[in-house]
Amino acid sequence: MISKKILVPALLGTAFLLGACGDDPTPVAPINPTPSSAVYPVPTSSAAIAPVPTSSTPVPTSSTPTPLPVAYPKLANSVALTYATNNYALWKSYHFTTYEQELTTYPELATEFKVVFLPDAAHNYLPSARVVWSAQSSGYYRDYCMANSSLQPMKFRACTVSEGIGYGMLLAYFNGDDEAFMRMWNYSRAYREYADRKLMPWITVSFHWTPVDNSSATDADEDIATALILMYYKMLALGNVDAANIYLGDALSFINAIWDLEVNPATLLVYSGDEDLWKGTNPVYNLSYFSPVALRLFAMVDPNPAHNWTGVLNAMYAYMQLVQDAGTGVFPDWSDATGVAANPPNEAAGSGPGSWTWYTFNKESVRIPWRIAWDYYWYQDPRAAAVLNKLNAFIATKSTNNPDSPVLSVNYSWNLAVGNDNTRNKVVSSQWYAAWCATGLSGNPDWLNACTTGLNAKAPSNNTSSYFSDILLTMYSALLNGLMVRPF
């Protein structure tokens, strides 16, 4: 492992007390670095950018099975690929920053950056880039998301979360942006080696060496591994077998660690992270961390017969249906092993009555329609259709089948016997509009047509607090406008 400076903050090992996601707050003026030098046009060619191998890169030991042929269900009549690619370019222009850009903006941090991003060939993870998290002007991570810089732009917005790297790599892949993909992958590799972890630390500071919390977040691990598998297939199609095997080798390192650290061996349900607080006799689960596409891809490429990824897929779908059927039709943000809404042990769902979000369809669950609609779009699994149809029936009833109804702003209760709906939001935020759109993919074409038209009139907010809403809007728009094409 790299020799590093020793600084162990009091927060280390707390396993993300606050969580990476959030809703749209009141927009504020940008304080992040001017991103002009970081804007890359969406590439028009599929030229491969070959990764640089490292001594620790595992090599796959078996051939990959031939995947099934692909068919897609019908999307909306208003599908617009240019909208999805333009959204990506807008998102990237604000929330994506490169090592070179940040080094130029903060030259006094040059020595600090080179602790993790070493210039020698054995540990060379350059070029690199990160996705910038939302501003943290108060709360648990405020002091750790502020770099030691006299320049205001870095203040309170220096952090990156692994979730953003996973989403960013997927977006870069589907937009053909191989350079951005490699830069974010290098960012993940650098911090995994620096922290001596098999999975990416869930939160890091800029390109800096200061540790914040090295525990993992399972959704990010799944998404990074998924992106690497997709790039593996892309490189194979381009005839670049060496590059393909490097991407697959790193994907397998994630897959092995996810199996060992983030899958419940008794039930095959997916834990929320690698720390012990997510395990025990009655774990609390997060269904937005269930990525059916990831599990299908793991089953395709993993040569280890002891890793029953199809069993995990089936167990998670059965659990998802159990939770959904036990309530109003929407999902709680968190639920226990019996399928009942539960408060998570990391205090990420509020601090008491009036602020609790765990029993509502809220800031975690907003990702569920994307993950399930993605599975339906690629594989047409009837279980995915059932989940989407039940969600859509719920919101169609509430809105009288009008996706532009203000009722889409409500965070609905999973079970009214547990707690009431949260009606504090009066405006339908972009990620929620997009999430409800996706529920129409498998059974309500009128909803899907009208909602996609509305979705394609939205754009990233690009302010210091819109990390989560903007990246989800961009991801949903990629799916619902047909940009998320299978590479096999």
FISEGU-381288 format. One line per 4 residues: number of its first residue (from 0); for each residue x, y, z of C-alpha. Coordinates in steps of 0.02 Angstrom, whole numbers, plus 50000, padded with zeros to 5 digits. Example, Ala and Ser with C-alpha at 12.3 -4.5 7.8 and 13.67 -1.06 7.14 Angstrom:
// residues 2
0) 50615:49775:50390; 50684:49947:50357
//
This chain:
// residues 488
0) 50000:50000:50000; 50055:50179:49970; 50142:50263:50113; 50028:50404:50170
4) 50010:50543:50295; 49921:50498:50455; 49764:50594:50496; 49621:50500:50577
8) 49473:50615:50602; 49347:50577:50737; 49221:50534:50603; 49320:50392:50524
12) 49227:50227:50514; 49054:50296:50551; 48983:50221:50391; 48902:50373:50311
16) 48799:50451:50448; 48715:50565:50321; 48706:50475:50153; 48746:50537:49980
20) 48573:50577:49914; 48454:50720:49942; 48315:50825:49867; 48313:50992:49778
24) 48334:51134:49904; 48314:51316:49859; 48440:51354:49721; 48589:51459:49772
28) 48728:51543:49675; 48866:51427:49615; 49026:51424:49717; 49113:51281:49628
32) 49260:51310:49510; 49215:51382:49340; 49203:51225:49237; 49247:51295:49065
36) 49406:51194:49049; 49317:51035:49104; 49180:51035:48972; 49204:50897:48843
40) 49087:50882:48694; 49001:50714:48681; 49112:50610:48566; 49043:50567:48395
44) 49152:50414:48372; 49177:50257:48473; 49367:50263:48472; 49434:50161:48616
48) 49539:50238:48753; 49645:50096:48818; 49667:50083:49007; 49838:50071:49085
52) 49862:49908:49181; 49934:49904:49356; 50024:49767:49447; 49869:49732:49553
56) 49749:49714:49406; 49670:49540:49415; 49655:49440:49255; 49495:49342:49219
60) 49519:49156:49221; 49377:49100:49109; 49287:49153:48953; 49128:49256:48962
64) 48965:49168:48916; 48877:49229:48760; 48734:49342:48815; 48556:49327:48754
68) 48498:49432:48605; 48417:49597:48648; 48244:49668:48616; 48173:49830:48685
72) 47997:49879:48734; 47922:50033:48654; 47973:50200:48729; 47873:50361:48715
76) 47830:50442:48549; 47926:50596:48607; 48094:50508:48628; 48238:50626:48590
80) 48416:50561:48593; 48482:50739:48574; 48394:50790:48733; 48480:50652:48830
84) 48652:50691:48760; 48629:50877:48787; 48576:50845:48966; 48736:50746:48991
88) 48841:50889:48922; 48752:51015:49034; 48770:50904:49187; 48954:50873:49151
92) 48992:51057:49125; 48950:51092:49307; 48968:50934:49411; 49122:50855:49332
96) 49297:50921:49364; 49468:50857:49314; 49628:50837:49411; 49712:50964:49298
100) 49574:51091:49320; 49572:51079:49509; 49762:51082:49516; 49762:51242:49415
104) 49627:51321:49521; 49710:51271:49685; 49899:51268:49652; 49936:51270:49838
108) 49862:51094:49847; 49980:51019:49719; 50087:50929:49848; 49931:50862:49935
112) 49856:50794:49775; 50014:50698:49733; 50001:50593:49891; 49858:50492:49815
116) 49891:50526:49632; 50075:50480:49630; 50177:50521:49475; 50271:50355:49471
120) 50219:50221:49347; 50174:50090:49478; 50036:50199:49553; 49990:50310:49407
124) 49803:50346:49408; 49808:50495:49293; 49717:50565:49200; 49583:50575:49334
128) 49421:50667:49368; 49284:50670:49497; 49098:50709:49515; 49072:50852:49637
132) 48952:50821:49781; 48829:50952:49843; 48882:51095:49956; 48890:51050:50141
136) 48866:51214:50233; 48815:51126:50394; 48798:50953:50465; 48909:50804:50495
140) 49026:50817:50345; 49039:51006:50333; 49218:51018:50395; 49277:50872:50289
144) 49202:50938:50127; 49306:51096:50134; 49483:51087:50068; 49626:51182:50150
148) 49618:51321:50024; 49605:51508:50040; 49500:51515:49883; 49312:51520:49909
152) 49257:51405:49766; 49317:51248:49854; 49232:51289:50017; 49102:51160:50072
156) 49101:51072:49903; 49263:50976:49901; 49187:50803:49926; 49151:50665:49803
160) 49044:50513:49842; 49065:50341:49765; 48884:50346:49710; 48927:50493:49597
164) 49074:50400:49523; 48963:50250:49485; 48826:50356:49407; 48957:50459:49316
168) 49042:50307:49240; 48874:50239:49179; 48829:50407:49103; 48998:50423:49020
172) 48982:50248:48950; 48809:50275:48876; 48864:50442:48803; 49019:50369:48721
176) 49130:50480:48827; 49277:50361:48850; 49394:50493:48918; 49277:50542:49060
180) 49245:50358:49095; 49430:50321:49114; 49460:50474:49222; 49323:50427:49346
184) 49380:50246:49346; 49557:50304:49386; 49486:50409:49529; 49405:50252:49601
188) 49563:50148:49578; 49674:50278:49661; 49568:50289:49819; 49545:50101:49831
192) 49733:50077:49829; 49767:50225:49943; 49639:50166:50073; 49692:49985:50051
196) 49510:49935:50020; 49433:49816:49895; 49284:49932:49873; 49288:50120:49847
200) 49272:50228:50004; 49100:50304:49999; 49165:50481:50023; 49328:50566:49975
204) 49394:50744:49973; 49439:50817:49803; 49602:50734:49745; 49665:50751:49923
208) 49738:50624:50045; 49629:50667:50197; 49522:50515:50245; 49340:50546:50285
212) 49250:50377:50289; 49319:50222:50204; 49163:50114:50221; 49075:50064:50061
216) 48904:50096:49985; 48837:49945:49892; 48742:50039:49757; 48901:50128:49704
220) 48999:49966:49703; 48868:49884:49592; 48864:50032:49473; 49053:50045:49454
224) 49064:49857:49421; 48919:49869:49297; 49004:50011:49202; 49165:49911:49193
228) 49075:49758:49124; 48989:49865:48992; 49156:49939:48942; 49227:49763:48934
232) 49097:49718:48803; 49129:49879:48709; 49316:49845:48700; 49283:49667:48641
236) 49173:49734:48501; 49312:49852:48450; 49437:49711:48448; 49539:49777:48594
240) 49551:49618:48695; 49690:49680:48809; 49590:49831:48863; 49434:49724:48881
244) 49522:49605:48999; 49587:49748:49107; 49411:49817:49128; 49342:49644:49163
248) 49480:49606:49287; 49437:49759:49390; 49251:49720:49376; 49287:49547:49447
252) 49382:49623:49593; 49223:49721:49634; 49112:49569:49607; 49214:49460:49724
256) 49215:49594:49859; 49028:49628:49842; 48994:49442:49864; 49109:49427:50014
260) 49060:49589:50102; 48890:49649:50040; 48780:49495:50016; 48689:49413:50161
264) 48746:49231:50148; 48589:49166:50234; 48456:49256:50133; 48553:49317:49979
268) 48486:49492:50008; 48602:49637:49969; 48670:49731:50120; 48686:49921:50110
272) 48874:49921:50140; 49023:49822:50202; 49018:49879:50383; 48948:49772:50525
276) 48810:49896:50566; 48719:49839:50407; 48722:49656:50461; 48669:49566:50619
280) 48509:49473:50660; 48385:49597:50584; 48473:49699:50450; 48397:49856:50376
284) 48396:49855:50186; 48384:49989:50053; 48289:49932:49899; 48361:50072:49794
288) 48525:49976:49809; 48447:49829:49715; 48516:49837:49538; 48444:49692:49438
292) 48548:49734:49284; 48707:49728:49389; 48663:49557:49459; 48624:49489:49286
296) 48791:49551:49220; 48883:49479:49371; 48804:49309:49334; 48864:49322:49154
300) 49047:49361:49187; 49088:49288:49359; 49182:49123:49338; 49157:49073:49520
304) 49015:48945:49531; 48997:48978:49717; 48935:49154:49681; 48749:49128:49654
308) 48705:49295:49575; 48544:49228:49500; 48493:49176:49675; 48528:49352:49736
312) 48423:49423:49593; 48278:49309:49635; 48291:49341:49823; 48293:49529:49798
316) 48143:49528:49681; 48046:49419:49804; 48092:49538:49945; 48045:49691:49841
320) 47874:49618:49803; 47850:49574:49987; 47885:49755:50039; 47778:49831:49903
324) 47629:49716:49933; 47631:49750:50121; 47595:49935:50099; 47510:50064:49990
328) 47606:50016:49833; 47756:50131:49854; 47918:50085:49941; 47990:50147:50105
332) 48167:50213:50096; 48223:50078:50218; 48150:49911:50272; 48199:49767:50384
336) 48217:49581:50352; 48030:49552:50373; 47987:49679:50239; 47928:49815:50360
340) 47985:49997:50351; 48127:50027:50474; 48241:50165:50532; 48420:50132:50471
344) 48562:50123:50597; 48665:50261:50513; 48541:50402:50556; 48524:50444:50370
348) 48333:50453:50380; 48306:50598:50499; 48330:50630:50683; 48155:50608:50752
352) 47967:50622:50720; 47937:50761:50594; 48103:50734:50508; 48101:50546:50481
356) 48096:50489:50300; 48125:50301:50319; 47943:50247:50300; 47908:50358:50148
360) 47945:50348:49962; 48082:50476:49977; 48261:50523:49938; 48322:50343:49931
364) 48174:50263:49843; 48173:50391:49702; 48305:50281:49619; 48200:50123:49620
368) 48097:50161:49463; 48258:50192:49364; 48338:50028:49416; 48180:49924:49387
372) 48135:50012:49224; 48313:49983:49163; 48292:49797:49198; 48125:49795:49109
376) 48196:49891:48960; 48339:49768:48936; 48261:49603:48992; 48070:49625:49005
380) 48066:49528:49168; 47882:49510:49220; 47932:49546:49399; 47999:49715:49345
384) 47837:49749:49252; 47735:49704:49406; 47834:49824:49516; 47821:49967:49390
388) 47636:49937:49356; 47593:49942:49540; 47690:50104:49563; 47608:50179:49411
392) 47433:50126:49463; 47464:50213:49629; 47520:50379:49555; 47397:50374:49410
396) 47256:50361:49536; 47325:50503:49642; 47349:50615:49490; 47199:50561:49385
400) 47326:50498:49257; 47406:50670:49238; 47595:50668:49258; 47597:50857:49273
404) 47492:50853:49431; 47569:50933:49586; 47531:50773:49683; 47691:50702:49611
408) 47784:50810:49738; 47719:50711:49888; 47831:50586:49976; 47699:50452:50001
412) 47694:50338:50152; 47730:50154:50126; 47596:50117:50256; 47485:50249:50332
416) 47477:50150:50493; 47663:50186:50515; 47658:50370:50470; 47574:50500:50361
420) 47624:50559:50188; 47755:50696:50186; 47673:50843:50096; 47803:50977:50132
424) 47865:50984:49952; 47756:51097:49846; 47856:51085:49685; 47889:50925:49588
428) 48078:50912:49583; 48158:50852:49423; 48216:50683:49487; 48044:50643:49557
432) 47958:50692:49395; 48079:50578:49301; 48054:50435:49425; 47866:50439:49408
436) 47886:50446:49218; 47981:50283:49218; 47840:50191:49306; 47737:50199:49145
440) 47864:50102:49040; 47785:49931:49058; 47600:49963:49053; 47540:50143:49032
444) 47593:50214:48862; 47483:50369:48880; 47570:50413:49043; 47740:50376:48968
448) 47707:50485:48814; 47644:50634:48912; 47775:50619:49049; 47922:50600:48930
452) 47865:50757:48840; 47870:50848:49007; 48035:50769:49054; 48116:50829:48894
456) 48074:51008:48939; 48182:50997:49097; 48368:51027:49117; 48495:51009:49257
460) 48483:51150:49385; 48673:51160:49399; 48685:51240:49569; 48788:51194:49720
464) 48650:51092:49799; 48586:51000:49645; 48712:50858:49633; 48581:50722:49667
468) 48435:50793:49569; 48541:50833:49417; 48630:50667:49405; 48467:50569:49425
472) 48378:50679:49297; 48520:50645:49175; 48513:50458:49209; 48324:50446:49191
476) 48329:50549:49031; 48461:50432:48959; 48350:50281:48993; 48183:50354:48937
480) 48257:50428:48778; 48336:50265:48720; 48518:50307:48755; 48547:50157:48869
484) 48581:50027:48736; 48648:49854:48776; 48823:49822:48707; 48784:49640:48666
//
